[in-house]
Amino acid sequence: MPPSPGETADIDLKAHIRGIPDFPKPGILFYDISTLLRHGPAWRAAMERLAAAIRPYRPQLLAGIESRGFLIAAPLALELGLGFIMLRKPRKLPGATVGLDYALEYGTDRIEMQADAVAPGQRVVLLDDLLATGGTMAAGVALLRQAGAEVPATAALIELSFLNGRQRLDVPCETLLRYDD
């Protein structure tokens, strides 16, 4: 039987995030959510807390950014009784797509979604596992708007606040865990 909300209220989510030094390259501390995902009560607590954080924005649909954003947005959409759409790397989605190129620190990247994924005016909250520099999240917001969506907010499980990613966003960003260094 799954834990009740009262049983998950006092779970320390940071205790379930593992730091992996020097991944994917030397000098980077990678915040690994796989340890949270495999702990049922902590995972349930994370979904309950994110649901409470984004419910006031009255989304009609949730969007997730490839790939770990799918792990956040899809179960959260189920929890809230909403649909889920994927924002992916180029040429990964079937059918007609719309896309947006965006700048990285060194170079560019592209994000795409199915052309019919959102209806004009539909309220979509965008989710990812981590907010770092904000570049991908900002590109996702821009792509959703380009497709006619209204984006009232974004959300992420983890925020690396020292990278100032939320400064690149023009909508609120709800996060559950902040790391300041």
Backbone hydrogen bonds, N-H to C=O, Kabsch-Sander energy under -0.5 kcal/mol:
donor,donor_aa,acceptor,acceptor_aa,energy
7,E,4,S,-1.2
8,T,4,S,-0.9
8,T,5,P,-0.8
9,A,5,P,-1.0
11,I,8,T,-1.5
13,L,11,I,-1.0
15,A,12,D,-0.9
16,H,13,L,-2.0
17,I,14,K,-1.6
18,R,16,H,-0.5
18,R,32,D,-1.9
20,I,18,R,-0.5
20,I,30,F,-2.9
22,D,28,I,-1.4
23,F,20,I,-0.7
23,F,28,I,-1.3
28,I,25,K,-1.8
30,F,20,I,-2.7
30,F,28,I,-0.7
32,D,18,R,-3.4
32,D,30,F,-0.9
33,I,31,Y,-0.6
36,L,33,I,-0.7
37,L,33,I,-2.5
38,R,34,S,-1.6
39,H,36,L,-1.4
40,G,38,R,-0.8
43,W,39,H,-2.7
44,R,40,G,-2.8
45,A,41,P,-2.3
46,A,42,A,-2.4
47,M,43,W,-2.2
48,E,44,R,-2.5
49,R,45,A,-2.5
50,L,46,A,-2.4
51,A,47,M,-2.4
52,A,48,E,-2.1
53,A,49,R,-1.8
54,I,50,L,-2.2
55,R,51,A,-2.1
57,Y,54,I,-1.8
58,R,55,R,-2.2
60,Q,123,R,-3.1
61,L,123,R,-1.4
62,L,83,G,-2.2
63,A,125,V,-2.4
64,G,85,I,-2.3
65,I,127,L,-1.8
66,E,87,L,-2.5
69,G,65,I,-1.6
70,F,65,I,-0.5
70,F,67,S,-1.1
71,L,67,S,-0.8
72,I,68,R,-0.8
73,A,69,G,-3.0
74,A,70,F,-2.1
76,L,72,I,-1.4
77,A,73,A,-2.6
78,L,74,A,-1.9
79,E,75,P,-2.4
80,L,76,L,-2.0
81,G,77,A,-0.8
81,G,78,L,-0.8
82,L,77,A,-3.1
83,G,60,Q,-0.8
85,I,62,L,-2.3
87,L,64,G,-2.7
88,R,86,M,-0.6
88,R,112,E,-2.8
92,K,89,K,-0.9
98,V,113,M,-2.6
100,L,111,I,-2.2
102,Y,109,D,-2.5
104,L,107,G,-3.0
107,G,104,L,-0.6
109,D,102,Y,-2.5
111,I,100,L,-2.1
112,E,88,R,-3.1
113,M,98,V,-2.3
115,A,96,A,-2.5
117,A,114,Q,-2.0
121,G,148,G,-3.5
122,Q,119,A,-2.4
124,V,122,Q,-0.6
124,V,150,E,-2.8
125,V,61,L,-1.8
126,L,153,A,-1.3
127,L,63,A,-2.9
128,D,155,A,-1.6
131,L,158,I,-2.7
132,A,130,L,-0.6
138,A,134,G,-2.7
139,A,135,G,-2.0
140,G,136,T,-2.4
141,V,137,M,-2.3
142,A,138,A,-2.3
143,L,139,A,-2.6
144,L,140,G,-2.4
145,R,141,V,-2.4
146,Q,142,A,-2.5
147,A,143,L,-1.6
148,G,145,R,-1.9
149,A,144,L,-2.5
150,E,122,Q,-2.8
151,V,149,A,-0.5
154,T,172,P,-2.4
155,A,126,L,-2.1
156,A,174,E,-2.4
157,L,128,D,-0.9
158,I,129,D,-2.2
159,E,177,L,-2.6
160,L,131,L,-2.8
161,S,159,E,-1.2
161,S,179,Y,-1.0
162,F,179,Y,-0.8
163,L,160,L,-2.1
164,N,161,S,-1.6
165,G,132,A,-0.9
167,Q,164,N,-1.1
168,R,165,G,-1.7
169,L,166,R,-1.3
174,E,154,T,-2.5
176,L,156,A,-1.0
176,L,157,L,-0.7
177,L,157,L,-2.0
179,Y,159,E,-2.7
